[in-house]
Amino acid sequence: MTLSLRERWLGELTRRPALWAWLIMAASLAVRLWFVASGQLDLVQDEAQYWDWSRRLQWSYYSKGPLIAWFISLWTRIFGPTELGVRIGAVINATLAQIILWYGVSRLMGKARLAVLCLVVANTMPLFLATGVLMTTDNLLLLCWLGGLLCLYALSRPASESSGSRAAPLVLLGLCMAAGNLAKYMMLAQFAVAIAYFLLLRRHDLMPAGVAARALAAMAAGTLIGCLPILVWNMQNGWVGLLHVSTLAGVTGSAAETLIRLDTVPEFLGAQFGVTTPWWMLLMLVTGWRAARLAWHGPNAPEASDGGKARETSGTDSAARVRLAALLASSFWPLWLGLFAWSFHTRIYANWPGMCYVGGIILAAAGLERLLTGQGSPRACRLAVLWPALGLALCIVIFGQNALPLPPELNPASRLKGWADLGDKLDELTRALPNPDKVFYFGEGYDVTAELAFYAPGQPAAYSADFGRRRSQYDLWPGPDEQGDKRIGWDAIFVSTGSGRPWKLYTMFDSVTFFSYQSTHRGKPGRLFTIALLRNFNGTWPHSSHAQY
């Protein structure tokens, strides 16, 4: 009997799951190292900002905790202040996350074939492709969130299934919470995951006695340790970090004035289908619904694939199925639905629900496995192999976008390129000035300022002028007019990514000359910049006074 491609692929994964898992992890590591080391993409704005933070290590920063700066500082001490030095940590973390995912699903949950499919999904999902090469706070948070989820699962298993004491998972859970909060405040949402998970297990009498209290205590202790330096720093800096987060979340500021908005909902949904791909998102939603039903109804829950008949399984197997379903439903739905509901009030950034897709990866992989084993509709089962193929094609497009014959205006990555070329142009302009040693660089928003700090000649301190923007970390550091950092009498170069020409520049310098510069990246057009050559700084500097957070 001739086997279909779907059946042959499934058979291969079943026979040698470990081999396929390590091949996937090795291949993804090689691709990421090549992408980063070959300079395919200039640092994006947030990466440049975090690198600039790493030059001035603190207990916290304006918009995030300190872990990202500490982490980048470690790797740039080894590889230097280069793109590779900034990003190598992202590559290592992505590989480590895959190893943890593989062992967690294959060993802890006992599902080796599913674990391989989890790696397939993770390496063909844009959100995790990006976090695997870009050194952002989501990269660090992913490790902590995944570790926390697996610790919760390990703690919930009965003593008969556990190979050791519960002390190790408790300690690891506390450490994950501490590090996660140092990376990003979203780690606090894992409390909602844990509470929902424990309640679902308690509903079916599957929660070992005393474990929930000890787990929540470990999480609280870790959170306290992780948040303490952030709170102390905020106390010393007028609570700017908390004000910034509350403004972005629509709790304070102008966004809080409107209770219900409809224009932000399509953006939320479109962004989520974009960062996960439509096919994986659909599998997450469908399998997530099935997991929620099983977690709520328990071992006797009817499943759609069984035609309304409950599966005949042993009590131990049924309990394990309910426990896993409860974990996946709790790790996905509370955060996803919570942010979906909040999108009716304010804008939700595309990466905010990112951590719900850690459990979502396992949900999508479980849905894919179900289709590969012929448990869905015949048409969906036939298309099951196509979905990973589409993901692989997307992976090739993302990592090989420099070779695509796309016009620059149709390539979204073009807006991220050209900063290194701009740095060369700034070096040329600086050398042409009468006193190249007395020239400083500045932009308006934190994004341009951070890029200037990294790519301007000599990587000097760059400044952020306030011409009507919201505040940033640069407002907490000295400007070019302040004691110890005075640049009075110096020339300067202002850079903008827009076409505007701030009139206040004429009040700050003796002469102002504007021109546009079309940058390039590997021979193709990059970002278009507006540059101003400025002579003789008179000490007038626009500081933030309107307190927009």
N, C-alpha and C positions, 0 to 999 in steps of 0.2 A: 504494500500500500504506500503510495507516494505521500510524503508529509508536506504540508504547506510551509511557507516561509515562517509564519507565525508559530507553528508547532516546532519547527526545527530550532528557532531562536529560543523558545521557551525551554526546550530540552537541553540546549547548551547551558543556559543559565542554571538549570536544575542540577546538571551533572558536575559542573566546575564553577560554583559561585565565587569562591575565593580568588581563583585565577582571573575571572572577568572583573572582579572588584578592583584588584590591584592593577590590572591593565588600564582600567578607566582612570584610576587615580594617578597613575604614572603619566598617562597621555595628557590629562588635564594639567598636571604640574608642568610638563614640558612646554605645552602651548602657552601657559601663563608666563613662564620664565622667558620664553622667546618674545612674547608680546611686550613685556616690560623692559627687557634688556635691549631690544632693538629700537626703542624710542618711537613706537607707533603712535603715541598720543602724548601731547604735553600734559603736565599736571592740570587737573581740573581745579576750579576755584577753591573748593573746600579742602582739597589735599594741600594746596599751597598755603591756605590759612593755617591748617593744623601744623604744617612744617614750620611756619613762622612762630606759632605758639611754642614749638619745641626748642626754639632758640632762647626762650625766656620761660623756663619751667616754673610753674606756679601750682597751688593747691587746687585751682579750678580756673575756668575761663568764662567769658561772657555767655556763650550759648551751649557749652558742653562741659562735662567733667574733664579731669586732667589726664585720663589714661591714654588717650590718643596721642597727646603731646609727649608723654613719657615714652610711649612705645616707639614713636618716630625718632625721638632723640637717641634711643638705644641703637636702632639700625643705621642711622646716619653717622653714628660714631664709628661704625664698622665699614660702611660702604661710602661714606662721605655725603655731603649735601647735594645729592644728585637725584634724578628721577628714580633710578634703581634703588638708591638708599631709602627714599621715601616709601616706595611701593613693595619692596621685597617682603616686608612684614605681611602685607595683604596676601601675597602668594603663599607664604608659609602657613598663615592662618587658614586659608581656604583648603589647603591640603590636610591640615590637622583636623578641620571640621569634617572633612570627608571620612577620615580615618575613624573619628569618634562616631559618626553616623553609621558607618559600616559595622563597627563592633557593637554599637548600641542596638541596632535592629537585628543583626545576625546572631549575636551571642546573648544579649540581655533579653531580647524578645523572641529569640529562637526562630527567626525568619530570614534565612540566608538569601533565598531568591528575591524576596522583597527588598532586602538591603541593596542588592545589585541594582534593582530598578530604581531605588531611591537615588543612587549615584547617577543613573541615566537622567532622571528628571532634574536633579540639581545642576548638572552640567549642561543642560539645554534650556535653562530658565534665565531670561535676561537679568533679573534682579541679582541672582547669585553669580552669574557670569561677571557682572560689573563689580560686585563686592570682592570678587576673587583677584582683581587686578588694581582696583582703586583703594587707596588707604584712607578709608573713612571710618566713622564711629560704628556704622552698621557692621563692618567686618569684625570688629572686636565684640560687639554685642551678640552677633550670631553665635560665636563660640560659647559665650556665657549662657545664652538662652538655651542652646542645645544641651549643654552640660546640665543645666538646671532641670530641663524636662526629663532627661534620662535618670537623674537622681530621684526625682519624684516617682518615676515608674519603679525604680529599684526599691525604694522605701515602701511602696504599696504592695509589693509581692509578699505572699505568705511565707512564713519561716521555712516551710518545706521546700520552697522553690529557690530560696536564697542560699548562696554558697558561702556567705560570710556574715559578719555582724552588720547592723545598720549604722554603726558609728561612721564608717568611711563615707557612705552616701550623704549623711547629715553634714559632715565637715565639708565635703565637696559642694554640697548645695549652698552652704553659707558662703564659701569662697566664690562661687559663681555669682551669687547676689552681690557680694562686695565689689568684685571686679566689674560686673555688669553695670552697676550704678555709677561707678567711676567712669565708665565708657559713655553711657547714655541713660537719660532718665526713664526711657521706655522700659527698662528692666523692672521697674515697679509694677508693670502690668502682669508680671508673672505671679503676683499674689492672686490676681483674679483667676488665672489658670489653675493654680493650686487649690483654691477654695472650691471652684467648680468641679475639679477632678475628685477631690475628697468627698464632696457631697454626693456625687454620682455613685462612687464606690460605697459610701455609707448607705445609700438607698437600697443597695443589693447585699448589704452585710458583707462586703468584700474588703473593708478597710481594717487592717490589723489594729488592735487596741493600742491607743496611745501614740500611734505614729503621726497622725495629723497634727497634734499639738506640738510634738517635737520638731516636725518638719517646719511648721510655721514659725516656731521659735528660732530655728536655725536661719530661716529666711530673714526674720526680723533683725537678728544679730548681724548677719551679713550686710543687710541694708544700712543699719546704723553705722557700721564700720565704713562702708563705701560712701555714705552721704555726709559723714561728719566733716571731712576736709572741704567738701563743696559748700556746706552750710556755713562753716567758719569763714571761707573766702567771701561768700555772699554777704555775710554780716559786715565784713570789712569794706565792701564795695557797693553799699546801698541796695543790696538785694537785686542787682541788675539782672542776674541770670534767671531768677524766678520771675521777674517782671517780663523778661523777654519771652520765656516759655508760655506764660499765661496770656500774653498778647497774641502769640502765634496760634494758641489754642482757642482764641476767641473768647476768653474769660474776661479779659480787660481790654482796654483800648477801643478804637472805633468799631472793630468787628463785633464787640459785645453788644453794641446798640441794636443790632438786628437779630431777632430771635430765630426766625425761620428764613432760610434762603433756598432757592431751587437751582440757581445757576451753578452752584458748586458740586451738586450731586453727579451730573454727567461727567464732570472732570474726574471725580473720585473713581467712578466705575471704569471710565476709559483708561485711566492711569493703571488701575489694578489689572485689567485684562492685558495692558501693554507690558507691564513689568513681569508678568508671569506667563504670557502668551494665552490666547483664547482656549487652546486645547487643554493645557494643564489647569487653567482656572476652572473650566467646565468639569474636569475630572475631580478637582478638589471640592467643588460645590456638591456634585452628585454623591461622591463617596463620603464627604463630610456629613451630608444629610443621612446617609445610611448609618454612619458611625454614631450620630446623635440618637437615632431611633434605637439602635442596639444598646447604647449606653443608658438610655432612659427606660426602656422596657425590660432589659436584662436578658438572661440566657434564653428565654423563650420567645424573644422578639421575632416575628415573622420577617423574612427578608424578601425583597422583590424578586431576587434571582431564584428563590425557591418556590415561586408561584404561590406564596402565602403559607407555605408549610415550614415549620421550624426545623432546623437541622438536627439530626440525631448525633449528639456529641456527648462525651463524658462530662461529668460535673466539673472536672479540672479544666478541660479544654474550653468549656462554656465560660467559666470564670475568667480564664485568660483572654478570651475574645472580648468579653465585656470590659475587662480592665484596659486593654489596648484601645478599644473603641472610645472609652471614656477619656483616656489621655488625649487622643487625637481630636475628638470633638471639643474638649476643653481648651486645647492649645490653639484651635483655629477659630471657633465661632465667637467667643466673648470679645476678642480684640477686633475681629473683622466686622462683626455686627455693631460693636460699639463705635468704631470709627465711621462706619457707613451711616449710622444714625447721626453722628456729630457732623457729618458732611452737609446735613440740612441746615446747619448753623454757621459753619465757617469753612474755609478752604482746608483740605487735608492734603498734605504733601504726599507724593507718590510712594515714598519709602517708609512713611509712618506705620502702615500695617505690616511692614516687612517681616517681623518676627512671627506673625501668625502663619507665614508660609514655611516656617521650619517644620511644624507639624503638617502643614499643607503638602510639603514634598512627600511625606510618607503617605498621606491620603491619596495624592495623585498616583503614586507608585502602586498603592493597593488597588486603585481603580484600573490602572493599566494591567496589573497582574490578573485581575478578574476578567478583563476582556481577552487577554492572551489565553486564558484557560477556557474560553468559550462560554462564559456565564452571562454575557450581555446579549443584546440583539445581534443577529447574524451580521448585519451590515457594520455595526460598531466593532465587532470582533475582527472582521476582515480588515478594518482600517486601523487596528491597534498598532501594527508595526509602522504605519505611516506617521503616527504622531512623534515617536522618537526621531524618525528620519527628518521630519520638519524641524524639530528642535536642533538636530545636528546641522542642518542647512543654515538655521539662524545663527548657530555658534560660529560657523565658517564666515558668515556675512559680518558678524560683529568683530571677530578677530582679524578678518581679512579685508575690512572696509577700505583700507588704503589702496587696494588693488582693484576695487570695483570701478567700472567705467561710468560712474555717476557724476552728473554736473554738481559742482560744489553746493548750489542752492538746494539740491535734493538730498544731500548727505548731511544728516543731523550732526554728525561728528565734526563737520567743518567749523562749527561755532566754537569748538573746544581747541582748535588748532591755531598755530601762528604765534604763540607766546614766546617760544624759543627764538623765532625769527625776529620778533619785536625786540627781544633782548639784544640781538646783534645790531639792530637799527639804533637802539638807545646808546650802545657803545660808540657807534659811529658819530651820532649827534653830540655825545658828551665830549669826545675827543676834539670836535670842531669848536668847542666853546673856549673862551680865553683862559679859564682856570678849571680844567677838568676835575681837579681834586676837590673843588667846592661846588658840587652839583648834587641836588637831592631830587628824589622822584616821588610823585604822589598821584593818587587817583581820588575818586569820590567814594564809591562803595568798597566794602571789605574785599570783594572779589578781585577787582583790579589791583588794589593795594597789595594783596597777598601775592598775586602773580608778579607784580613788579619787584617785590622783595626777593622772590626766587630767581627771576630771569634777568633783572637789571644787572649791569656790570658790577661784579664784586659782591653781589647779594647784600646790598646795604639795607639799613632800616628804611622802610618806605612809610609814607604817611597817607592818611585818609581825611580829606577835607570834607566838611559838612556843608553842602549846598542844598540841603533839604531832604536828606536821607534819614533812615532809621539808624540807631546807634549800633556799635559793634565793639569788639575787643580793642580796636585801635583808638577808641575814645578814652580808654583807660590807661593808655600809654602816652608818654610825652609827645607833643607836637613839635614842629620845627621852630616854634617861637618860645618854647618853655625852657626854664633854667636847666642847664646840663645838656640840652639838646638844641641849642639855638643855632639857627642857620641864617641869621640876618646878614644881608649882603651877598648871599650865595645866589647862583643861578639855579633853575629848576626845570624839570620836564614833567608836564602833566599828561596823563593818558586816560582816554575814555573809550568805551566800546560803543558809544552812541554818537550821534552827530551834533549834540548840543555843545555850545561854547559858553561856559559859565561867565557871566559878566563880572562876577566878583574877582576874577583873576586880575582884572585891570586895576583893582584897588590894592592888590597885594604885591605887584611887581611894576618896575619902571617901563618894561616893554613886554608885549605879548604877541607871539606869532603862531597862528594856527595852520595846520595842514592835515590832510588825510594820508593814511598809510595802509596799503593793502599788503598784509602779511602773506607768507607762503609756508607750506609744510610739505617737504619732499617734492617740491616742484609744482604743487597744486595750491590754488588760492586757499588761504586760511581766513582768519577774522579780519574785518576792516576796523582800523583804529583811527581815532582823532587824537592828534598830538599837538601840544602847545609848548613852544620854546619860550621860556620865561627868564627875564634878566633882572637881577638885583632885588632879592626878596627884602621887603621893608618891615617885616615883623607882624604884619596883619594876617591873622589866621582864623578861619571860620570854625569855631568850636560848636559842638552839639549843645543846644540850649533848649530845644523843644521837647526833649525826652521822649522821642518815639522809639518804642522798643520792638 
